[in-house]
Amino acid sequence: MRAIQILLFILLPIFCFSQNLDSLKSVVNNTPKDLQFEVVLSYMRSLLGESVVQSYNVSEYAVEYAEKIGDSLLITKALYAQSFLLRRMNKENQAVANLKKIYGIAKRNNYYEELSKILNLLAVSYTYTANYDEALKTNFEALTVNEKRNNLEDISISCNNIGLVYFKLRNYDESLKFYQKSLMAKKKSGSTFDLDRLHINMALCFNQLNAFIEAEQSILEAFKACGDNCSDEIVMEAELALGVSLMNSERSGVAIDHFNKSLALSRKLKSTRFEMEILSLLAKTYLQEGDDEKALELLRTAEVISKSTEYLQSLLYLYEKFSDYYAETNDYQNAAYYSRKYSSLRDSVLSESLIKNLANVQSQFAERENLATISIKDQTIKQQRYISSLIALTFILSGLLILFIMRTNRIARKLNSKLSEEVQRQTAELTVAKQKLEKSNKSLMYVNAELDNLIYKTSHDLKGPLTTLKGICNLALMDVKDATALDYFAKIDQTTAKLSKVLDRLSVISVIMSTEHQIVPINLPVVINEIVQHEKRIAKQKDIKIDLFLKDIPGFVTDPKLLRYALESVISNAFKYHNDSPRVDSYISITVKLKRERVIISIIDNGIGMGVDDKADVFRLFFRASERSETGGTGLFIAKLATEKLSGDIEFYKLPNATEFRITLPKVFEMTQEHYDEIELNKHVMAPKIKAP
């Protein structure tokens, strides 16, 4: 009944009155006294999604109401809610002043739940205004309060906030340690509150530790945590984290798209802190791409925004990017100017007193941990006293045991002598078995080569009859008038075509296995463009967006036939398995780059995807990830086979709403002894057999 009353009084001001305080006060005066404050807070929350300013105006009335009544708990709740809104309005210093005021009230009156919330929010404000010593001190106090309450959910929040402070201090190992503690507490409590944001924080940390695969996996976990209900804030932060991962792993073109999505959301949410950070990162990305003018434009936009904010850490990062930009463009005067601004601000943020305070805070926390350890040790000592009596008895038994062991050792030495003789005998047998195994391996290689020959000849011999059968079907389709017969002939014709394609692919596999390498210089952009143009001509869907980031690699030499087999198989799949939903804008992105004398070719598409857990299954022969497959599951097997014959590798990655295949090849292909042995064996097997007279 009480819940129904609350719901009625919450909805009453929303649906019956315009958004003004006089109407609200009228409703409150006509509400039972024990529900009045809840009505005000509920109305304030209902306005938050529409207007933070209007919600803040209601919070002022909530504070006025609580102070008029003189209830310290209501004053604490009202000022906490107002501080939360001040942070949303980017007024961190005013929020800190409010929180300090109610901190003492909550502590004196033992409002531990409110005290935990106050400390957590206060610590976040300190963090974003670069007061890291106060942030760390406040977070550790919050952690202590929550541990006393044994509240795992709030412990998780405190550990997450501590990880954020260490992240801002660029101590990424310590940051990740506290993020993982936060995740462990959430798993124990079963809480999913802010689980998506925690995974994003971990992704940003992994990015700084150059663990990009782990970073992208954490972003996927974040989207999994919020499912279909991801807020704009979470999507904004996730797109930012994904952009950083792509930028740092030299995929700048794709990174820009994700940064732009995050930027649009930051402006929608009016989050100036995120807008400054994203603009700085976008500038860095465009600078990597060689677009100096765009980079400078973005940095200047961020600088204008910085003048109206209190976020020193974001400003510090902005000055650093300005200095990097001017140094990169050889404008050393401006580079020096922003370098001085960066150093001055850094010295004010990370001053000697702050570093000293940080050390004291960490020492106090370590001391608290040590006291807890000492308490545990005291309990251990009591247990050890009990154990000591058992040890004395153990010594007596040990003496008897030693005598028994000495006697047993004499027997063991005799047995060891016999065992040694047995080992020598078995070693000789193993040597013989090894020789037999090596002989069997050679025989197996020969049989494999014979099998390749059989596949080639069988597919070649079947091709002729299949062609004849297809021709007969075509004639029948023209001459036969019976509808049932025509349907049968059409199905035979389709099956014949599919079987013909499979035989062609088996022939390709045989050719790859037995071909002799022809190593020539390769113009990679030309090869890829030819394949893309061919696939566009035969593609069923013509409006697929193609993004090509192709870079010519001077000195790239390899086998052109094997290279084309590998690329055609992957690019053809990207076209063939496009997403034909009208709500999806299909695209294919192909990137070529050189890294440490390895040529990396990345093919990304947002097609129907591959629902497999084991990535190795994708490259198995006859594995079909979709019913659209027309080649019997041989395409990716051919790609992997051709890539490995070129001493390369092909990998498969699941991205958010996309799939990536990454082919890595040596810049200069060199024949190994294994290659020569395989060619000689294939020559022997593939040579024509002459019958004896």
N, C-alpha and C positions, 0 to 999 in steps of 0.2 A: 504493500500500500504506500509506504514511504517513497519507494522508487517511482511510483506512478505520479505522486505529488511533485517530486523533483522534476520529472519530465515535463509535466504541465507548466510549471513555473519557468522552465527553461524556454519552452516553445512560445509562451505567451508574449514576451517582449519582442521576439523575432517576427512573429506573424501578425501581431495586433498593433504594433507601434512603429513609427519611423525611427531611424537610427539617431536619436538624440537623448541626452542624459536626463532631461526632464521626464520623458516618457518612462525611462528606466527607473528613476526614483519613485515615480508614481506606482509602478508595478511592485517595487520592493516594499513600499509602505503598506501595500495590500497583501503582502505575503507573510505567513507565519514567521516569527522571529528566528526560529532555529533553521529556517531555509533561506533567509534573506541573502546571506553572504554567498552561498552556493549559487544562487540565481545570478548574482553579479559576475562571479568568476565564469560561470557557464556561458553567459552572454558575451563576455570578453573573448573566450575561446572561439565562439561561433563567428566572431568578426575577423579573426586572425587570417582566415583564408582570403577574405575580401580586401581588407585594408589594415595594415599594421598600425597606422596612425590612429584610426578610429578605435582599434583594440586598446591602444595605449591610453587614449582618453578615458576609456572605461576603467582601466587599471588605476588611474588617478582617483577616480571616484571610489574604487575598492579600497585604496589606501586611506582615503578620507573617512570612509565608513568604519574601517577597522580601528582607526585611531580614535574616532568618536566613541566607539563602544569601549575601547581600552583593553581589548583582548589581545594579549601578546602573541598567541598562536595565529590569530587572524592577521595581525600586522605582519608577522613573518611570511605568511603565505602570500599576502597581497604584494609586499615589496619584492618577494622572489619572482612572482609573475611579472611585475613591472620591469625587473632587471632582465628577465628573459626577452621581453619586448624591446628594451633598449639595445640589447645585443643585435636583435634582428634589424634595428634601425642604424647599426654601425656606430653606436654611441657607447663604446666599451668603457671609457673612464667613468661615465655616469652610472653604468651598470655596476662597476667595481665599488663605487661609493655606496650605493644601495646595499650591496651584498655585505660589505664590511659592517654596516649599521645593524643588519639583522643577524649577523654571525654571533655577536655577543648575546643577543636575546635568546637565540636557539640553544647556545651552549649553557647559559645560566639556568634555563628551564628544562634542560635535558630533552629537547625535541630532537632526538637522534636522527629520525627519518628526514626531517627538514634540514638538519645540520649537514647530513650527507649530500643532499641536493645542493645546498648553498656552497659547500666546499668544492663540489665538482664544477658548478657553473663559474665560481670565482677563479678556479684554476685555469679553466678554458680561456677566460678573459685575460688573465695574466699571460697566458701563452701567446695569444694573438696580438698583445701589445708588447711582446718581447721582454716581459719581466720574468725571465726564466727561473731565477732563484726563488721568487715568490710562488711561481707556478708549481715548481717541484716540491717546495715546502708544503704548500696547500694540498697538493695531490697526495703526498705521503700521509698528511693528517687525515684526509678523507679515507685513505686505505685503512688506517688504524681504526677509525670509527666503524667502518663497514666490517672489518674483521671481528671487532667486538660484538657487533650485531649478528655476525655469522650470516650476512646477506650476500650470497654468491653473485646475484645480479649486479648489486652496487659495487662489489669487489671487482667485477669484470669492467664496469665503467671506469673505476679509478685506475686500473691497470692500463686500460686503453688511453686514458688521458696522460698517464706518465709516459707511455710509449710515444705519444704525440710530442711531449716536451723534448725527449731525447732525439726525436726525428728533427725537430727544429734546430737542435744543437748539433746536428749532423753526426750523432753517435748512433749509427744505424744498427749495429749489433745489439746494443743495449735496448734500443727502441723495439727491435723485433722480438727480443726476449720478453718484454712486458706485453706486447701484442699477443704473443703465444700464451702467456699466463691468462690474459683476458679471454682468449678463445677457449682455454681449458675450463675456466670458471663458467662460461656460458654453457658448455657441453654438460658439465656436472649439474647445473641448475635447470637445464632444458630451456633456458631463455633464448628467444630470438630477437630481443630488443636491440636495435642498432647493429645486428649481426652483419648486415650488408655493408654498413660503413666501416666496421672493423676489418672486413676482408679487403675493402678498398685501401684502408690505411696500410695493411700488410703488403698490398700490391705496390704502393708507392715506396715502401721500404725495400722490397725485393728489387725494384727498378734501380735504386741507388746502390745496391749490392751487385748490380749487373746480372741478376738472376731473372732474366726476362721471361723464361718459360713459366717459372713459379709465379711471376707477377700476373701474367695473362690468365693463369689458372685461378688465382685469387679473385680476379675480376669476374670470371665465370661463376665462381662460388657466390660472389656478391649478388649477381643477377639471379642466381638460383635461390638465394635466401629471400629476396623480396618478390620473386615470381612475377605475376601479372600486375602487382601493386607497387611497382617501383616508383618512388616519388621523383619529382623533377630534380631535387637536391642530390639524390643518390645517382641518378642518370648523369647529372652534371659532373659529379666527382668521379664516377666510373669512366666516363669518356675522357676526362683529364688524365686519369691514371693510364688508360689504354694508349692515349696519345704519347705520353712520356715513354712508355715501353717501346712503342713503334719508333719513336724518334731516336732513342738510345740504341736501338738495334738496326739503325740505318735504313728505316722504311719511312722516310720523311714524307713522301707523297701521301701515303695512307694516314700518317699521323696528323697532317694538316686537317683532313676531313673530320677526324675525331675532336681535335682542338676547337674547330669552328662550331661543332654541335654543342660542346661544353660552354663555349663563349656565349652562344645564343641563349642557353638556359640561364647562365649567370646574369645576363642582362634582364631576362624575364623575371628572375627572382630578386633583382636589384642587389646582388651580392658583389659589392665593389672589391672585396678582398680576392675573391675568385677571379673576377674580371681582370684585375691587375696581374695576377699570376699567369692566367691563360694568355694574355696579350704578350707577356715577357717570353713565355715558352713558344708561342707562335712566331715571335720575332727571331728567336734562336733557330727555329726550324726553317724559316724562309732564308735566314743567313746561310744555313747549310746548303739550301737549294740554289744559292747564288743570287737571290732576289733582294739586293741590298736596299732598294727604295722601299719595298713593302715592309722589310724588317724595321727600318727607321720610322716609318709611319706608325707602326704598331707600338713601338717603344714610346713615341711622343704622346700617343693616345693614353697609354698607361700612366705616363708622367702627369698628365692633366688630371686624371682620376685620383692620383696619389695625394694631390693637394687638399682633398676633402676627406681624407681617411686618417685613422690612427694606427694603421697596421704597419709597424716599423719593419717587420720581417719581410713583407712583400716589397716594401720600398727598398730594402737592402738588396734583395734579389734583382730589382729593376735597375739599380745603379750598376750592379755587376754586369748585367746584360748590355747596358749602354757602353760600359768600358770595353767589353768584349767586341761589340759592334764596331766602335771607332778604331780599335786596334786592328781588327780584321780588314777594315777599309783604309788603313794607313793614315787615319786622321789622329795623329799622336797627341795633338794639343787637347782635343776634346776627350780622348781616351784618358789622358792624365787628369783632366778636370773631374770626370766621373769616378775615376779611381780614387781621387782624394775624397770625394763625397762618400764613396763606399767605405773607405777606411775610417773616415770620421764617424759615420753612423755605426759602423761595426764596433768601433772602440767605445761608443756610448752605450750600445746594446750589450756587448760582451766586455764590459769594463772589468778592471782588476777586482773591484769590490764584488761584482756579480759572480766572477769565477770563484772568489774566496767563499762567498755565500753558498754557491752551489756545492763546493767541497764540504762545507759545514753541514748542509742539509743531507748530503749523501752519507756523511760520517755518522750523523745522528740516526739516520735510518738503518745504517749498518750496525750501529750500537744496539738499536732496538732488536734487530734480527739476532745479534749475538746474545742478548739477554734471554731471548726465547730459546736459543740453542743451549745456553747454560742451564735453563730450567729443565730442558729435556735431558741434559747430561746428568743433573742431580737425580732424576728418576732412574737413569741408567746405572748410576753408582749403587743405588739401593739394590737394583737387580744383580749387579756384579757381586755384591756381598753375599747374596744368596748363592750365586754361582761359584764363589770361592770355595765354599764348603764341598761343592761337588768336584772341584778341581783336585782337592787333596785326595779324595777317593779315586779320582781318575789316575793320579800319579801312581798309587799303589797298584791299580789294575794295569797301568802301563808297564810297570816293572815286570809283572808276570807275563804281559804280552810280549815284551822284548825277549824274554827267555824263550818264549814259544817261537818268535820270529827267527831268532838265531838258529834254532833247530830246523825251522822250516827252510831257511836260506841254504843250508847244506843240501837239502833235498832239491831245492830250486836250481842250484848250480849244476847238479847232475842233469836235471831236466833241460836246462838251457843249452848244455852241450849237445844233447840229442836234437833240440830244436834248431840249433845252428846248422847242424848237418841237414836237417829237413828243409831249412830255408835255402841252402845252397842248391839242393836238388830241385826245389820248385823254381828257383831263379833260372836254372838251366832250362827247365821246361817252358818258362815264360819267354825266354829268349827265342826258343824254337817257335813258340806260338806267335811272337811278334813278327818273325820272318814270314810266317804263313799269312798273317794279317796284311803285311805290306804287299805280298803277292796277290792277296784277294782284292786289295784296294786298286791295284793296277788292273786287275781283271774287271772290277766294277767300272772303272773309268772307260775301259774298252767297251763294256756292255752299254754304258750311257751314250757313248758316241754312236754305237750301232743303233741304239734306240732313236737318236736324232735322225740318223740316216733313214730308219724305217718310217718315222713320222713324215719326213720330207717326201720319200717315194710314195707312201700311201696317199698323202694329200694330193700329190701330183697325179697319181693314177686314178684317184676318185674324181678329180676335177673334170676330166673328159666326159665320163658317163653322166655326171651331174649337169654339165653344159648341154649335153644331148637331151637329157630328160627335161630340162628347162625349155629347150627349143620345142620339144614335142608338146609340152603343156601350153606354150604360147600358140602353137598351131591349133591345138584342141580348143583353146579359148576363142579362137576366131571362127572355127568351123562348127563346133557342137552347139546345139540350140537348147538342149534339155537344161533346165535351171539347176536341178540337183547335180547333174554332172559338171556343169560350169562351176558350181561352188566347190566341188571336190577338186577340180583341176586348179582353181585359184589357190586353194589351201596347199596343194602339192607344190605349186609355183612359189608360194611364199616360203614354205619349208625348205625348198631347194635353194632359194636365195640365201636364207639364213645359214644353211649348212655350207654353202659355197663361201660365205664370209668367214665362217669358223675355219674351214680348210685353208683359206688365204692366210689367216692369222697364224695357224699352225706352221704353214710354210715359212712365214716371217720368223717364227721362233727358231726353226731349223736353220734358216739363213744366218740369224744372229749367232747361233751356237757355232756354226762352221765357217763363218766369214773370216777372211784374212784382213787385217786392219790396213786401211788406206789413210795415212795421216797427212792432212793438208791444212793450210790456214783457213780459218772460218770467219766470215762476216756474219756475226750472230744476229744483228738487227734485220738483215736481209732475209735470213733463213726463217726467223720468227714471223716477219711480215708476210712472207709467201704462204706459210701454214695458216695464218689468221685469215688472209684473203680467201684462201681455198675453203676454209671452214665457214666463212660468212656466206659464200655463194651457195653452199649446200645446206645451210642451217634452216631449220623449220621456223624459228623465230628470228625476225630480221631487225628488231629494235633493241638488241642487246648492246649496252654501252661498253665500248672497248677502251681501256686506258693502258697505253704502252709507255713504259719508262725504260727505253732501250738504250744501252750504252755499248758502243763498239769497244771490244777488248783487243787492242793491238797485240799481236804475238800469240793469239789463241789458236792452237792447232789441235785437231782431233779427227776422228773418223766421221765424215759428214753423213754417211748412211745410218750409222748407229745413232748419231745425235738426232737425226730427223725422226727415226723410229720412236725415240724417247719423247721428244717434244710433241709429235703428232698425236701420240696416245693420250697425253695429259690434256693438251689444248682441245682435242676433239671431244673428250669427256666434258670439259667446261661448257662447250656449246651444246652438246647433246643432252646433258642433264640440267638445263636451265630451269629456273622456277617460273612456270607459266601462269602463276597467279596474277590477276590484274592489279593487285595491291602491292606487288613487288616490282621495283625497277631493277631488272636484271643487269648485272655488269660483270665484266671480266677484266682483271688487272694483271699485267705481266711486267715484271721488273727484272732488269739485268744489272748486276754489279760485280765488282772484283774485290775480294777480301783475302789477304794473305796468300796470294798466288792461286786462289781457288775461285772459279767462276760460279756465281750463285744466280740461278734462274728461279724466280718466284711466280707461280701462277695462282691467283686468288679469284674465286667466284662466289656469288651468293645464290648458287643453284639449290637443288633439293637436298643436298648434303648426303652424308653417309652415316647411317645409324649403326656404327660398329664400336665395340669397346676395345677390342684388341687391334691396334693399328697394323700389326703384322698381317692380319687377315686380308687387308685391302689389296695386298700385292700377291696373294696366292693365285695359282692358276685355276681357272674356272670359278673363281669367287665372284658372285654377282651381288652388288649392293643395291640394285634397282631392277625392277621388271622391264625397264626400258632397254636393258642391255640387248644388243643385237649380235654381239661377237662372242657370246658364251663365256664372258668373264676372262678374256685374255688380254685386254688392253693395258691395264696397269701392270700385269705380269711382264708384258713385253717392255714397258717403260723401265721397270726395275732391272730386267735382264740386260737391256741395252746400256743402261747407266752403269751397271756393275762391270760390263765388258770394257767400259771406258775408264775403269778405275775410279768411278764416282759413286754417288749415293743419292737416293731419293727418299724424302721424308714427307709425312702427311700430318697436318695440324688442323684441329678444330678451332676456329675463331668464332667470336660472337656474331652469329647470323652469317657466317661465311666459312669457306673451306680453302686451305692453302696446301699446294704441293710445292716442295722446294727441292730442286735438282742442283747438286753440287758436283762440279767437275774440275779436274786439274787444268790449270791454264795451258800446260804443255803435257800432252799424253806421252808416256814412255812405256815401251813394251817391257814386260817382266819375263823371267824364265818360265813362269807358269803359263803365260800367254803362248810362248814358243812351243812348249810341250803340248799344249792343247791343240795348236795348229798342226803340228806333226802327226798327232794321233788322228785328227779329223781327216788329214790327207790320206792316211793309210786306210781308214774306214770307208771314206767316200770314193776311193779309187775303184774303177770298174773291175768286176770279177771276171776272169777268163776261164772258161770251162776247159777241163783236160780233154784231149782228143780221145 
